[in-house]
Amino acid sequence: MAEEVTVDENEKAGLAGLSALKDDSEQDDALVFVEVEPKIDDQGRAYATGRRKNASARVWVKRGSGNILINGKILVEYFARPVLQMLLVQPFEAASRQGEFDVIATVKGGGLSGQAGAVRHGISRALVNFEPGLRPPLKAGGFLTRDPRVVERKKYGKAKARRSFQFSKR
């Protein structure tokens, strides 16, 4: 009988612990659902910086008809390759906001591929600044993560980063 009493006491202690956990989780839920304010300037634009390889892009996003200007040129002029054009439209497709925003970007450094990646990263971050509710779909698509891959440096005693000089036996 003494054992049964201890079991009952243990169950009561366990239930009390569970109720305490429940109370904590309700407080955590209240902390999770903090509303984020959009970061929009006086002209109705959201700003963000995007980076990829050696390129960095300053991007402004505002409500509009879907025009994309990069360094003063339209998208098709600046990025002639369709693959690069598709890269810039991906964040809008992931957020299902095609044709709703105008983009103005200035990009410096790197090559065309790095610049396209930088503008895409900047567009994604600017969209989140403009409309914080778009963060989950963009995060799930991997658009908010800066791609850390950069060119490996050349080492001494090597022709390139890893390529050795041609070996001569004699």
MDAnalysis code that builds the backbone (N, CA, C; Angstrom):
import MDAnalysis as mda
import numpy as np

u = mda.Universe.empty(510, n_residues=170, atom_resindex=np.repeat(np.arange(170), 3), trajectory=True)
u.add_TopologyAttr("name", ["N", "CA", "C"] * 170)
u.add_TopologyAttr("resid", np.arange(1, 171))
u.add_TopologyAttr("resname", ["MET", "ALA", "GLU", "GLU", "VAL", "THR", "VAL", "ASP", "GLU", "ASN", "GLU", "LYS", "ALA", "GLY", "LEU", "ALA", "GLY", "LEU", "SER", "ALA", "LEU", "LYS", "ASP", "ASP", "SER", "GLU", "GLN", "ASP", "ASP", "ALA", "LEU", "VAL", "PHE", "VAL", "GLU", "VAL", "GLU", "PRO", "LYS", "ILE", "ASP", "ASP", "GLN", "GLY", "ARG", "ALA", "TYR", "ALA", "THR", "GLY", "ARG", "ARG", "LYS", "ASN", "ALA", "SER", "ALA", "ARG", "VAL", "TRP", "VAL", "LYS", "ARG", "GLY", "SER", "GLY", "ASN", "ILE", "LEU", "ILE", "ASN", "GLY", "LYS", "ILE", "LEU", "VAL", "GLU", "TYR", "PHE", "ALA", "ARG", "PRO", "VAL", "LEU", "GLN", "MET", "LEU", "LEU", "VAL", "GLN", "PRO", "PHE", "GLU", "ALA", "ALA", "SER", "ARG", "GLN", "GLY", "GLU", "PHE", "ASP", "VAL", "ILE", "ALA", "THR", "VAL", "LYS", "GLY", "GLY", "GLY", "LEU", "SER", "GLY", "GLN", "ALA", "GLY", "ALA", "VAL", "ARG", "HIS", "GLY", "ILE", "SER", "ARG", "ALA", "LEU", "VAL", "ASN", "PHE", "GLU", "PRO", "GLY", "LEU", "ARG", "PRO", "PRO", "LEU", "LYS", "ALA", "GLY", "GLY", "PHE", "LEU", "THR", "ARG", "ASP", "PRO", "ARG", "VAL", "VAL", "GLU", "ARG", "LYS", "LYS", "TYR", "GLY", "LYS", "ALA", "LYS", "ALA", "ARG", "ARG", "SER", "PHE", "GLN", "PHE", "SER", "LYS", "ARG"])
u.atoms.positions = np.array([
    [0.806, -1.192, 0.000],
    [0.000, 0.000, 0.000],
    [0.852, 1.261, 0.000],
    [1.969, 1.192, 0.685],
    [2.840, 2.356, 0.743],
    [3.348, 2.702, -0.650],
    [3.580, 1.657, -1.466],
    [4.045, 1.905, -2.828],
    [2.998, 2.624, -3.651],
    [1.711, 2.232, -3.465],
    [0.654, 2.881, -4.233],
    [0.556, 4.363, -3.899],
    [0.758, 4.698, -2.644],
    [0.693, 6.093, -2.228],
    [1.790, 6.891, -2.932],
    [2.993, 6.312, -2.981],
    [4.074, 7.036, -3.639],
    [3.803, 7.185, -5.135],
    [3.176, 6.179, -5.745],
    [2.839, 6.281, -7.163],
    [1.844, 7.418, -7.366],
    [0.822, 7.471, -6.512],
    [-0.162, 8.557, -6.620],
    [0.505, 9.913, -6.440],
    [1.404, 9.999, -5.471],
    [2.093, 11.264, -5.251],
    [2.927, 11.640, -6.468],
    [3.591, 10.612, -7.072],
    [4.396, 10.869, -8.261],
    [3.526, 11.352, -9.423],
    [2.348, 10.721, -9.562],
    [1.454, 11.140, -10.643],
    [1.009, 12.579, -10.450],
    [0.679, 12.927, -9.200],
    [0.266, 14.304, -8.920],
    [1.407, 15.281, -9.220],
    [2.601, 14.901, -8.834],
    [3.756, 15.769, -9.100],
    [3.968, 15.908, -10.604],
    [3.795, 14.791, -11.335],
    [3.941, 14.831, -12.793],
    [2.896, 15.710, -13.445],
    [1.643, 15.597, -12.964],
    [0.581, 16.427, -13.520],
    [0.827, 17.897, -13.227],
    [1.318, 18.176, -12.009],
    [1.625, 19.557, -11.664],
    [2.737, 20.088, -12.570],
    [3.729, 19.246, -12.847],
    [4.818, 19.643, -13.738],
    [4.317, 19.899, -15.152],
    [3.385, 19.047, -15.611],
    [2.824, 19.237, -16.950],
    [2.044, 20.543, -17.044],
    [1.269, 20.839, -16.019],
    [0.499, 22.077, -16.047],
    [1.443, 23.290, -16.018],
    [2.545, 23.152, -15.288],
    [3.523, 24.241, -15.260],
    [4.135, 24.422, -16.650],
    [4.426, 23.305, -17.340],
    [4.961, 23.390, -18.698],
    [3.959, 24.040, -19.633],
    [2.671, 23.685, -19.458],
    [1.629, 24.264, -20.295],
    [1.595, 25.778, -20.137],
    [1.701, 26.238, -18.887],
    [1.687, 27.671, -18.629],
    [2.882, 28.354, -19.301],
    [4.062, 27.712, -19.249],
    [5.253, 28.272, -19.877],
    [5.082, 28.367, -21.389],
    [4.507, 27.294, -21.993],
    [4.356, 27.289, -23.447],
    [3.390, 28.371, -23.900],
    [2.361, 28.659, -23.092],
    [1.443, 29.736, -23.454],
    [2.175, 31.075, -23.455],
    [3.095, 31.258, -22.516],
    [3.873, 32.492, -22.480],
    [4.797, 32.559, -23.692],
    [5.407, 31.422, -24.071],
    [6.288, 31.390, -25.234],
    [5.518, 31.738, -26.498],
    [4.269, 31.199, -26.621],
    [3.462, 31.506, -27.791],
    [3.205, 33.003, -27.895],
    [2.990, 33.637, -26.765],
    [2.762, 35.075, -26.766],
    [4.006, 35.810, -27.255],
    [5.186, 35.278, -26.933],
    [6.427, 35.915, -27.372],
    [6.681, 35.694, -28.857],
    [6.249, 34.553, -29.392],
    [6.522, 34.216, -30.780],
    [5.737, 35.111, -31.724],
    [4.513, 35.454, -31.385],
    [3.651, 36.194, -32.288],
    [3.763, 37.704, -32.098],
    [4.986, 38.210, -32.087],
    [5.205, 39.649, -32.023],
    [5.142, 40.177, -33.454],
    [4.298, 41.174, -33.672],
    [4.116, 41.689, -35.018],
    [5.288, 42.587, -35.400],
    [5.823, 42.373, -36.607],
    [6.972, 43.136, -37.081],
    [6.457, 44.274, -37.955],
    [6.954, 45.471, -37.696],
    [6.548, 46.639, -38.470],
    [7.285, 46.673, -39.804],
    [6.599, 47.014, -40.899],
    [7.301, 47.176, -42.174],
    [8.242, 48.379, -42.126],
    [9.373, 48.267, -42.815],
    [10.356, 49.362, -42.856],
    [10.245, 50.061, -44.206],
    [9.411, 51.099, -44.249],
    [9.137, 51.810, -45.495],
    [9.494, 53.278, -45.307],
    [10.196, 53.875, -46.314],
    [10.597, 55.274, -46.193],
    [9.459, 56.216, -46.617],
    [9.755, 57.513, -46.673],
    [8.736, 58.524, -46.983],
    [8.163, 58.379, -48.390],
    [8.952, 57.808, -49.297],
    [8.511, 57.663, -50.683],
    [7.827, 56.327, -50.939],
    [7.559, 55.564, -49.884],
    [6.858, 54.285, -50.021],
    [7.741, 53.154, -50.503],
    [9.044, 53.252, -50.242],
    [9.980, 52.223, -50.698],
    [10.570, 51.480, -49.504],
    [10.928, 50.228, -49.749],
    [11.670, 49.446, -48.759],
    [13.060, 49.219, -49.339],
    [14.088, 49.325, -48.475],
    [15.480, 49.210, -48.929],
    [16.125, 47.973, -48.331],
    [17.014, 47.352, -49.089],
    [17.815, 46.237, -48.570],
    [19.084, 46.113, -49.395],
    [20.078, 45.474, -48.806],
    [21.345, 45.208, -49.489],
    [21.456, 43.716, -49.730],
    [21.860, 43.335, -50.936],
    [22.069, 41.925, -51.260],
    [23.509, 41.712, -51.670],
    [24.041, 40.522, -51.340],
    [25.435, 40.216, -51.697],
    [25.555, 38.804, -52.232],
    [26.504, 38.631, -53.185],
    [26.820, 37.310, -53.721],
    [28.190, 37.401, -54.354],
    [29.080, 36.463, -54.017],
    [30.470, 36.483, -54.480],
    [31.079, 37.852, -54.183],
    [31.570, 38.569, -55.196],
    [32.157, 39.895, -54.957],
    [31.205, 41.028, -55.312],
    [29.951, 40.718, -55.589],
    [28.980, 41.728, -55.991],
    [28.124, 42.146, -54.802],
    [27.795, 43.432, -54.752],
    [26.846, 43.900, -53.742],
    [25.832, 44.809, -54.429],
    [24.565, 44.636, -54.055],
    [23.476, 45.369, -54.698],
    [22.683, 46.140, -53.657],
    [22.382, 47.396, -53.987],
    [21.471, 48.195, -53.165],
    [20.130, 48.168, -53.884],
    [19.074, 47.717, -53.170],
    [17.785, 47.464, -53.823],
    [16.675, 48.229, -53.111],
    [15.855, 48.929, -53.905],
    [14.652, 49.585, -53.395],
    [13.453, 48.931, -54.052],
    [12.436, 48.619, -53.247],
    [11.218, 47.980, -53.742],
    [10.037, 48.864, -53.361],
    [9.128, 49.096, -54.333],
    [7.914, 49.865, -54.038],
    [6.765, 49.277, -54.851],
    [5.541, 49.593, -54.441],
    [4.364, 49.127, -55.185],
    [4.422, 49.677, -56.600],
    [4.027, 48.843, -57.561],
    [4.076, 49.287, -58.942],
    [3.547, 48.228, -59.885],
    [4.104, 48.218, -61.091],
    [3.577, 47.331, -62.135],
    [4.551, 46.225, -62.530],
    [5.643, 46.065, -61.788],
    [6.577, 44.981, -62.086],
    [7.799, 45.406, -62.880],
    [8.074, 46.708, -62.973],
    [9.262, 47.178, -63.692],
    [10.506, 46.933, -62.839],
    [11.584, 46.460, -63.484],
    [12.848, 46.226, -62.780],
    [13.938, 47.022, -63.483],
    [14.533, 47.977, -62.764],
    [15.622, 48.804, -63.282],
    [16.902, 48.456, -62.546],
    [17.959, 48.127, -63.291],
    [19.245, 47.818, -62.681],
    [20.282, 48.743, -63.295],
    [20.908, 49.557, -62.452],
    [21.896, 50.551, -62.892],
    [21.345, 51.410, -64.036],
    [20.066, 51.779, -63.963],
    [19.450, 52.644, -64.965],
    [18.990, 51.940, -66.223],
    [19.192, 50.630, -66.323],
    [18.756, 49.875, -67.507],
    [17.639, 48.916, -67.104],
    [16.783, 48.586, -68.078],
    [15.728, 47.618, -67.773],
    [16.342, 46.222, -67.683],
    [15.608, 45.324, -67.064],
    [16.110, 43.973, -66.765],
    [16.659, 43.268, -68.006],
    [15.919, 43.327, -69.131],
    [16.309, 42.586, -70.339],
    [17.599, 43.148, -70.942],
    [17.833, 44.457, -70.788],
    [19.066, 45.053, -71.306],
    [20.268, 44.684, -70.454],
    [20.111, 44.752, -69.133],
    [21.262, 44.539, -68.248],
    [21.626, 43.053, -68.159],
    [20.631, 42.208, -67.922],
    [20.865, 40.758, -67.874],
    [20.236, 40.141, -69.118],
    [21.052, 39.942, -70.154],
    [20.535, 39.450, -71.427],
    [20.190, 37.958, -71.364],
    [20.926, 37.195, -70.542],
    [20.676, 35.754, -70.468],
    [19.358, 35.467, -69.748],
    [18.499, 34.639, -70.322],
    [17.202, 34.336, -69.698],
    [17.334, 33.697, -68.311],
    [18.410, 32.950, -68.089],
    [18.614, 32.308, -66.789],
    [18.768, 33.368, -65.695],
    [19.502, 34.427, -65.983],
    [19.707, 35.494, -65.002],
    [18.420, 36.285, -64.775],
    [17.632, 36.477, -65.841],
    [16.348, 37.163, -65.701],
    [15.405, 36.347, -64.820],
    [15.398, 35.033, -65.041],
    [14.544, 34.146, -64.250],
    [14.959, 34.185, -62.777],
    [16.260, 34.310, -62.533],
    [16.781, 34.339, -61.165],
    [16.198, 35.519, -60.380],
    [16.045, 36.670, -61.051],
    [15.555, 37.869, -60.373],
    [14.058, 37.823, -60.095],
    [13.318, 37.044, -60.869],
    [11.864, 36.986, -60.706],
    [11.464, 35.937, -59.666],
    [12.376, 35.028, -59.319],
    [12.061, 33.933, -58.393],
    [11.483, 34.387, -57.050],
    [12.032, 35.411, -56.383],
    [11.442, 35.811, -55.096],
    [9.976, 36.237, -55.208],
    [9.619, 36.910, -56.303],
    [8.232, 37.328, -56.498],
    [7.325, 36.119, -56.709],
    [7.822, 35.123, -57.439],
    [7.033, 33.913, -57.668],
    [6.847, 33.124, -56.377],
    [7.894, 33.040, -55.562],
    [7.799, 32.315, -54.295],
    [6.810, 32.989, -53.351],
    [6.743, 34.318, -53.396],
    [5.828, 35.066, -52.531],
    [4.483, 35.301, -53.213],
    [4.327, 34.799, -54.440],
    [3.138, 35.012, -55.290],
    [2.768, 36.498, -55.355],
    [3.744, 37.311, -55.763],
    [3.563, 38.756, -55.900],
    [4.082, 39.241, -57.262],
    [3.855, 38.461, -58.334],
    [4.350, 38.845, -59.652],
    [3.644, 40.117, -60.131],
    [4.423, 41.062, -60.633],
    [3.864, 42.268, -61.222],
    [3.292, 43.262, -60.228],
    [3.539, 43.100, -58.939],
    [2.985, 44.016, -57.942],
    [3.997, 45.052, -57.461],
    [5.298, 44.819, -57.718],
    [6.331, 45.698, -57.182],
    [7.255, 46.184, -58.279],
    [7.702, 47.437, -58.162],
    [8.767, 47.976, -59.003],
    [10.070, 47.857, -58.226],
    [11.151, 47.551, -58.937],
    [12.459, 47.379, -58.309],
    [13.445, 48.347, -58.947],
    [14.181, 49.051, -58.101],
    [15.282, 49.894, -58.561],
    [16.526, 49.406, -57.838],
    [17.562, 49.022, -58.596],
    [18.759, 48.454, -57.982],
    [20.007, 49.066, -58.586],
    [21.013, 49.261, -57.733],
    [22.349, 49.600, -58.211],
    [23.261, 48.486, -57.724],
    [24.042, 47.935, -58.636],
    [24.887, 46.796, -58.293],
    [26.304, 47.053, -58.768],
    [27.280, 46.671, -57.923],
    [28.698, 46.883, -58.235],
    [29.474, 45.615, -57.935],
    [30.570, 45.434, -58.640],
    [31.496, 44.341, -58.363],
    [31.072, 43.023, -58.970],
    [32.048, 42.119, -59.102],
    [31.769, 40.769, -59.577],
    [31.390, 40.714, -61.038],
    [30.928, 39.549, -61.458],
    [30.481, 39.353, -62.835],
    [28.965, 39.343, -62.893],
    [28.427, 39.007, -64.045],
    [26.982, 39.045, -64.233],
    [26.254, 38.053, -63.324],
    [26.801, 36.847, -63.175],
    [26.141, 35.836, -62.341],
    [26.099, 36.268, -60.879],
    [27.217, 36.779, -60.375],
    [27.263, 37.253, -59.000],
    [26.353, 38.449, -58.789],
    [26.296, 39.343, -59.787],
    [25.437, 40.511, -59.677],
    [23.965, 40.113, -59.655],
    [23.598, 39.132, -60.483],
    [22.205, 38.666, -60.490],
    [21.847, 38.053, -59.141],
    [22.756, 37.278, -58.576],
    [22.514, 36.687, -57.254],
    [22.399, 37.743, -56.172],
    [23.205, 38.800, -56.271],
    [23.159, 39.876, -55.289],
    [21.837, 40.634, -55.370],
    [21.374, 40.899, -56.582],
    [20.100, 41.609, -56.748],
    [18.951, 40.740, -56.237],
    [19.005, 39.442, -56.507],
    [17.964, 38.529, -56.020],
    [17.912, 38.526, -54.497],
    [19.076, 38.464, -53.867],
    [19.159, 38.496, -52.400],
    [18.599, 39.818, -51.869],
    [18.940, 40.921, -52.526],
    [18.446, 42.230, -52.115],
    [16.938, 42.368, -52.284],
    [16.402, 41.852, -53.388],
    [14.955, 41.895, -53.622],
    [14.230, 41.133, -52.519],
    [14.738, 39.953, -52.180],
    [14.104, 39.124, -51.150],
    [14.083, 39.854, -49.810],
    [15.216, 40.431, -49.428],
    [15.289, 41.131, -48.138],
    [14.418, 42.386, -48.136],
    [14.356, 43.081, -49.272],
    [13.526, 44.284, -49.364],
    [12.039, 43.918, -49.295],
    [11.658, 42.802, -49.899],
    [10.264, 42.355, -49.819],
    [9.869, 42.075, -48.377],
    [10.769, 41.456, -47.615],
    [10.482, 41.185, -46.201],
    [10.372, 42.491, -45.425],
    [11.214, 43.476, -45.755],
    [11.122, 44.781, -45.097],
    [9.811, 45.485, -45.444],
    [9.348, 45.308, -46.686],
    [8.115, 45.954, -47.127],
    [6.889, 45.250, -46.547],
    [6.921, 43.918, -46.565],
    [5.779, 43.110, -46.130],
    [6.294, 41.945, -45.285],
    [6.412, 42.109, -43.963],
    [7.010, 41.078, -43.101],
    [6.321, 39.715, -43.166],
    [5.089, 39.660, -43.598],
    [4.376, 38.390, -43.714],
    [4.928, 37.489, -44.806],
    [5.756, 38.035, -45.675],
    [6.344, 37.234, -46.766],
    [7.581, 36.467, -46.328],
    [8.030, 36.668, -45.089],
    [9.256, 36.018, -44.629],
    [9.193, 34.479, -44.704],
    [8.126, 33.806, -44.222],
    [8.125, 32.331, -44.262],
    [8.291, 31.723, -45.653],
    [7.528, 32.160, -46.688],
    [7.752, 31.532, -48.000],
    [9.136, 31.829, -48.586],
    [9.655, 33.051, -48.345],
    [10.979, 33.383, -48.879],
    [12.073, 32.622, -48.134],
    [11.899, 32.455, -46.825],
    [12.870, 31.701, -46.022],
    [12.871, 30.240, -46.453],
    [11.678, 29.686, -46.692],
    [11.573, 28.281, -47.108],
    [12.234, 28.068, -48.468],
    [12.166, 29.068, -49.337],
    [12.795, 28.961, -50.649],
    [14.292, 29.204, -50.626],
    [14.829, 29.654, -49.479],
    [16.262, 29.900, -49.352],
    [16.707, 31.224, -49.943],
    [15.782, 32.162, -50.123],
    [16.127, 33.437, -50.755],
    [16.753, 34.429, -49.789],
    [16.570, 34.229, -48.488],
    [17.083, 35.191, -47.509],
    [18.485, 34.851, -47.022],
    [18.980, 33.669, -47.391],
    [20.305, 33.238, -46.951],
    [21.358, 33.738, -47.933],
    [22.389, 34.393, -47.424],
    [23.477, 34.856, -48.272],
    [24.335, 33.655, -48.644],
    [24.568, 33.449, -49.930],
    [25.369, 32.320, -50.388],
    [26.832, 32.579, -50.014],
    [27.418, 31.758, -49.121],
    [28.757, 32.050, -48.615],
    [29.889, 31.644, -49.556],
    [29.566, 31.013, -50.680],
    [30.631, 30.525, -51.558],
    [31.317, 31.666, -52.298],
    [32.623, 31.758, -52.135],
    [33.423, 32.746, -52.851],
    [34.617, 32.023, -53.474],
    [35.331, 32.717, -54.354],
    [36.463, 32.122, -55.047],
    [37.560, 31.781, -54.046],
    [38.108, 30.578, -54.176],
    [39.196, 30.152, -53.288],
    [40.492, 30.856, -53.698],
    [41.285, 31.249, -52.719],
    [42.490, 32.007, -53.026],
    [43.569, 31.119, -53.628],
    [44.446, 31.739, -54.424],
    [45.564, 31.017, -55.021],
    [46.628, 30.770, -53.958],
    [47.209, 29.547, -53.972],
    [48.273, 29.208, -53.017],
    [49.629, 29.260, -53.728],
    [50.668, 29.579, -52.965],
    [52.010, 29.589, -53.545],
    [52.432, 28.148, -53.845],
    [53.246, 27.985, -54.878],
    [53.678, 26.647, -55.283],
    [52.644, 25.924, -56.125],
    [51.559, 26.594, -56.462],
    [50.491, 26.006, -57.280],
    [50.191, 26.958, -58.437],
    [49.650, 26.403, -59.527],
    [49.297, 27.230, -60.675],
    [48.051, 28.068, -60.378],
    [47.057, 27.457, -59.700],
    [45.836, 28.164, -59.292],
    [45.578, 27.803, -57.835],
    [44.335, 27.761, -57.415],
    [44.045, 27.455, -56.012],
    [44.452, 26.022, -55.669],
    [44.155, 25.095, -56.575],
    [44.486, 23.680, -56.309],
    [45.292, 23.029, -57.437],
    [45.248, 23.585, -58.614],
    [45.931, 23.001, -59.763],
    [47.436, 23.104, -59.584],
    [48.111, 21.959, -59.715],
    [49.578, 21.952, -59.622],
    [50.180, 22.229, -60.984],
    [51.460, 22.607, -60.988],
    [52.175, 22.757, -62.245],
    [52.385, 21.370, -62.851],
    [52.600, 21.342, -64.164],
    [52.785, 20.063, -64.822],
    [54.027, 19.357, -64.267],
    [53.861, 18.077, -63.968],
    [54.934, 17.309, -63.370],
    [55.872, 16.812, -64.480],
    [57.188, 16.972, -64.261],
    [58.171, 16.460, -65.216],
    [59.084, 15.478, -64.467],
    [59.144, 14.276, -64.969],
    [59.910, 13.229, -64.273],
    [61.406, 13.518, -64.393],
    [61.891, 14.020, -65.546],
    [63.328, 14.293, -65.738],
    [63.572, 15.700, -66.214],
])
